[in-house]
Amino acid sequence: MQVSHEAAGDSAALRVSAFLDRRREQVAQRWADAALFRTVFTVSRDEAVEACKAVVDALSAVAASGRLEYIAAPGFGSVREQLGRMAASRGRSGFTPAQVADEVSALRPPVTELLRGEFSDPAAEQAQDCVLALTVLMGTLRTVVMETTLNAGEELMQRQHQQLLESATPVIKLWDGVVAVPLIGTLDSARSQVVMESLLDAVVAERARYAILDITGVPTVDTLVAQHLMKTVAAARLMGAECLVSGIRPAIAQTIVHLGIELGSVRTHAALADALAYALGQQGAEISARAPASSAMR
């Protein structure tokens, strides 16, 4: 009985595949008016129809393989990118993955109706087997779309996180040959890597001879933070720039001493202004205090 049941299932899957090939145009025309396609492909209805045909072809290929529940089926490979773009578009419109999945579920009734029309007796066992196979196939498509939607959401969050890291670590040109990175908040490995890359890019772009890491806004300095700073300093030296560390407050200085952190030959300054004055002085610039306004008027 089990063998005959599996054979019936395979036969139903093949019939569903043949049905999708035969009714490709009709299915695509019905799906083109569904919310999932209509709201994504807004340039023309023909564009939506072509997108629907690609999904129908993918479903037919999966059904022909007989693996109706296999979400990694090669047949889905051709439409995953398209499904990803559609899911991302709906996500940008404020739809959750569950809502997108519901829109995929709405594609099943139109195609099921067409399939039932293929049989003179929709209640016959063969018809019921085909409807069941189609239902499983559409459920797999729903799972594929949900998976793609979640992956697209994770990629978007990763890009936003990267953009946030980059915007939180701006590189500022203070003078010809002098750039600075004002650090605010806690340094971790990911952010430290962004700091290093941004600083080295600026050193090359500005032909900087001095790079200042200002840690005034860093709440604490521990061994890990010190290691990140040392790596950045070493990388800047390899690029031909002297790296200075400013913003060494009394509490930070005490912490460094208590932890026994050795900053080696790194030149440190209490304030960003002190580091800038040093860099300018090393380049031969003369810094003088502005004369009082009363003296200038005399």
matplotlib code that plots the C-alpha trace (Angstrom):
import matplotlib.pyplot as plt

x = [0.0, 2.8, 4.5, 1.2, 0.6, 4.0, 3.5, 0.2, 1.9, 4.6, 2.0, 0.0, 3.1, 3.9, 0.3, 0.6, 3.8, 2.1, -0.9, 1.3, 3.1, -0.2, -1.9, 1.1, -0.5, -3.8, -2.1, 0.2, -2.7, -4.6, -1.6, -0.7, -3.7, -2.8, -1.5, 2.0, 2.7, 0.4, 2.0, 5.6, 5.5, 3.8, 5.4, 3.2, 0.9, 3.0, 6.0, 3.9, 2.7, 6.3, 7.3, 4.4, 5.4, 8.9, 7.3, 5.0, 8.0, 9.8, 6.9, 6.5, 10.2, 9.9, 6.7, 8.5, 11.3, 8.7, 10.2, 7.2, 8.4, 12.0, 12.6, 16.2, 15.0, 17.0, 13.7, 13.4, 16.9, 15.8, 13.3, 14.9, 16.5, 13.2, 11.3, 14.0, 13.4, 9.7, 10.0, 12.3, 9.9, 7.1, 9.3, 10.1, 6.4, 6.0, 4.9, 6.0, 7.3, 4.0, 2.0, 4.1, 3.5, -0.2, 0.0, 1.7, -1.1, -3.5, -2.0, -3.3, -7.1, -6.9, -4.5, -6.5, -9.7, -8.0, -6.7, -10.2, -11.5, -9.2, -11.3, -14.9, -15.4, -13.4, -14.3, -12.6, -9.6, -7.2, -8.4, -8.1, -4.5, -3.6, -5.1, -3.3, 0.0, -0.6, -1.4, 1.9, 3.7, 2.2, 3.0, 6.6, 6.6, 5.2, 8.1, 10.7, 9.3, 9.3, 12.9, 13.9, 12.1, 13.9, 17.2, 16.5, 15.6, 18.8, 20.9, 19.2, 19.9, 23.5, 23.8, 22.2, 24.4, 27.5, 26.3, 25.7, 29.2, 30.6, 28.6, 29.5, 33.2, 33.7, 37.2, 37.8, 40.4, 41.7, 44.6, 46.7, 48.3, 46.3, 43.2, 41.3, 38.7, 36.6, 35.5, 32.3, 30.9, 32.3, 34.8, 34.3, 36.0, 33.6, 33.7, 37.5, 37.8, 35.7, 37.8, 41.0, 39.7, 38.2, 41.4, 43.7, 41.5, 41.6, 45.4, 45.8, 43.2, 44.5, 48.2, 48.1, 51.3, 49.5, 46.3, 44.7, 42.5, 40.5, 39.0, 37.4, 34.0, 35.1, 33.7, 36.2, 39.5, 40.3, 42.9, 40.7, 40.2, 44.0, 44.8, 42.4, 44.1, 47.6, 46.6, 45.2, 48.4, 50.6, 48.5, 48.7, 52.5, 52.7, 50.9, 53.5, 51.5, 52.2, 49.2, 48.5, 46.0, 44.2, 41.5, 43.4, 41.4, 42.6, 40.2, 41.4, 45.0, 44.5, 42.7, 45.6, 48.1, 46.1, 45.6, 49.2, 48.5, 51.6, 51.0, 54.6, 55.8, 52.3, 52.3, 49.3, 47.8, 45.2, 43.1, 42.5, 43.8, 47.1, 47.5, 46.6, 49.1, 51.8, 51.1, 51.1, 54.3, 56.0, 55.1, 56.6, 53.4, 53.6, 50.8, 50.4, 47.7, 45.4, 46.0, 43.3, 40.8, 41.8, 45.5, 44.6, 42.7, 45.7]
y = [0.0, 2.4, 1.8, 2.4, 5.5, 6.9, 6.0, 7.8, 10.9, 10.9, 10.5, 13.4, 15.6, 14.9, 15.7, 19.0, 19.8, 19.1, 21.2, 24.1, 23.9, 23.7, 26.5, 28.7, 31.7, 31.5, 31.1, 34.0, 36.2, 35.5, 35.9, 39.2, 40.8, 39.4, 41.9, 40.3, 40.9, 43.9, 46.1, 45.2, 45.4, 48.7, 49.8, 47.6, 44.6, 42.8, 43.0, 41.3, 38.6, 37.8, 37.6, 35.3, 33.0, 32.6, 31.5, 29.0, 27.6, 27.1, 25.3, 23.1, 22.1, 21.3, 19.3, 17.3, 16.4, 14.9, 16.6, 18.9, 19.8, 20.4, 24.2, 23.8, 22.2, 23.4, 24.5, 27.4, 28.6, 30.6, 32.7, 33.1, 36.4, 37.6, 36.5, 38.2, 41.5, 41.2, 40.4, 43.3, 45.6, 44.5, 44.9, 48.5, 49.1, 48.0, 44.4, 41.7, 38.3, 36.8, 39.3, 38.5, 34.8, 35.4, 37.1, 34.0, 31.9, 34.0, 32.7, 29.1, 29.5, 30.8, 28.0, 25.4, 26.5, 26.0, 22.6, 21.4, 22.5, 19.9, 17.1, 16.1, 15.0, 17.3, 14.9, 11.9, 10.4, 11.4, 15.0, 15.1, 13.7, 16.4, 19.1, 17.8, 17.8, 21.4, 22.4, 21.0, 22.6, 26.0, 25.6, 25.0, 28.2, 30.0, 28.6, 29.6, 33.2, 33.4, 32.2, 34.7, 37.5, 36.8, 36.6, 39.9, 41.4, 40.2, 41.5, 44.9, 45.1, 44.2, 46.9, 49.4, 48.3, 48.8, 52.2, 53.1, 52.1, 54.1, 57.2, 56.9, 57.0, 59.9, 60.9, 64.7, 66.6, 69.1, 70.6, 69.8, 66.5, 66.0, 63.9, 62.9, 60.3, 61.4, 58.2, 58.1, 55.1, 51.6, 50.1, 46.5, 44.4, 45.2, 49.0, 48.9, 47.4, 50.1, 52.8, 51.3, 51.0, 54.5, 56.0, 54.3, 55.3, 58.9, 58.7, 57.7, 60.1, 63.1, 62.1, 62.6, 62.6, 62.7, 60.8, 61.6, 59.1, 61.2, 59.0, 61.8, 60.2, 56.6, 55.9, 53.3, 51.9, 48.2, 45.8, 45.0, 48.7, 49.3, 46.4, 47.9, 51.3, 49.8, 47.9, 51.0, 53.0, 50.2, 50.1, 53.9, 53.8, 51.2, 53.7, 56.4, 58.4, 59.0, 58.2, 60.2, 59.4, 62.3, 62.6, 60.9, 62.1, 61.5, 58.6, 57.0, 57.5, 55.9, 52.9, 52.4, 52.4, 50.1, 47.6, 47.7, 48.5, 49.4, 51.9, 51.6, 54.4, 55.8, 59.6, 60.6, 64.0, 65.2, 67.0, 67.0, 70.6, 69.5, 66.7, 69.1, 71.7, 69.0, 67.8, 71.4, 72.1, 69.1, 70.4, 73.8, 75.7, 78.5, 78.8, 82.0, 83.3, 86.0, 89.4, 90.9, 93.1, 96.2, 95.7, 95.4, 98.7, 100.6]
z = [0.0, 0.8, -2.5, -4.4, -2.4, -3.3, -6.9, -6.9, -5.4, -8.0, -10.7, -9.3, -9.2, -12.8, -13.8, -11.9, -13.7, -17.1, -16.0, -15.1, -18.4, -20.3, -18.4, -17.9, -19.6, -17.8, -14.4, -15.0, -16.1, -12.9, -10.7, -12.3, -10.6, -7.2, -4.6, -4.4, -8.1, -8.7, -6.0, -6.9, -10.7, -11.2, -14.5, -16.7, -16.3, -18.9, -16.6, -13.8, -16.2, -17.2, -13.5, -12.9, -15.8, -14.3, -11.0, -12.8, -14.7, -11.4, -9.8, -12.8, -12.6, -8.9, -9.5, -12.3, -9.9, -7.6, -4.5, -3.7, -0.2, -1.0, -0.5, -1.9, -5.1, -8.2, -9.8, -7.3, -8.1, -11.1, -9.2, -5.8, -6.8, -8.1, -5.0, -2.9, -4.8, -4.4, -0.7, -0.1, -2.0, 0.2, 3.3, 2.4, 2.2, 5.8, 5.3, 7.7, 6.5, 7.7, 5.6, 2.6, 3.2, 3.3, -0.1, -1.5, 0.0, -1.9, -5.2, -4.5, -5.0, -8.6, -9.8, -7.8, -9.5, -12.9, -11.9, -10.8, -14.2, -15.8, -14.5, -15.4, -11.8, -9.4, -6.6, -8.2, -6.5, -9.2, -9.1, -5.3, -5.5, -8.0, -5.8, -2.8, -4.7, -5.9, -2.3, -1.0, -3.9, -3.1, 0.6, -0.4, -2.4, 0.6, 2.7, 0.1, 0.0, 3.8, 3.9, 1.2, 3.0, 6.3, 4.5, 2.7, 6.1, 7.7, 4.8, 5.1, 8.8, 8.2, 5.6, 7.9, 10.8, 8.6, 7.5, 11.1, 12.1, 9.2, 10.1, 13.7, 12.9, 10.5, 9.4, 9.5, 7.6, 10.2, 8.1, 5.1, 6.0, 9.2, 9.6, 12.8, 13.9, 16.9, 18.6, 20.6, 22.4, 23.0, 20.7, 19.6, 17.0, 14.2, 14.9, 15.3, 11.9, 10.4, 12.2, 10.8, 7.2, 7.3, 8.7, 6.3, 3.3, 4.5, 5.0, 1.3, 0.0, 1.9, 1.8, 5.5, 7.5, 10.9, 11.9, 15.3, 17.1, 19.6, 22.4, 24.4, 23.8, 24.7, 28.2, 29.2, 28.0, 28.7, 27.3, 24.2, 23.3, 23.8, 21.5, 18.8, 19.1, 18.8, 15.7, 14.1, 15.1, 13.5, 10.3, 10.0, 10.4, 7.6, 5.4, 6.2, 8.8, 12.5, 14.6, 17.7, 20.4, 22.1, 24.8, 27.6, 30.6, 34.1, 34.7, 31.5, 32.4, 35.8, 34.2, 31.8, 34.6, 36.8, 34.0, 33.1, 29.5, 27.6, 24.8, 23.7, 21.5, 20.8, 21.3, 23.5, 24.3, 26.8, 24.2, 20.5, 20.3, 21.8, 19.2, 16.4, 17.7, 17.7, 14.2, 12.9, 14.7, 13.2, 9.8, 10.4, 11.1, 13.7, 16.1, 18.0, 20.3, 18.9, 20.2, 22.5, 20.7, 22.8, 21.8, 18.1, 18.2, 19.5]

ax = plt.figure().add_subplot(projection="3d")
ax.plot(x, y, z, "-o")
ax.set_aspect("equal")
plt.show()
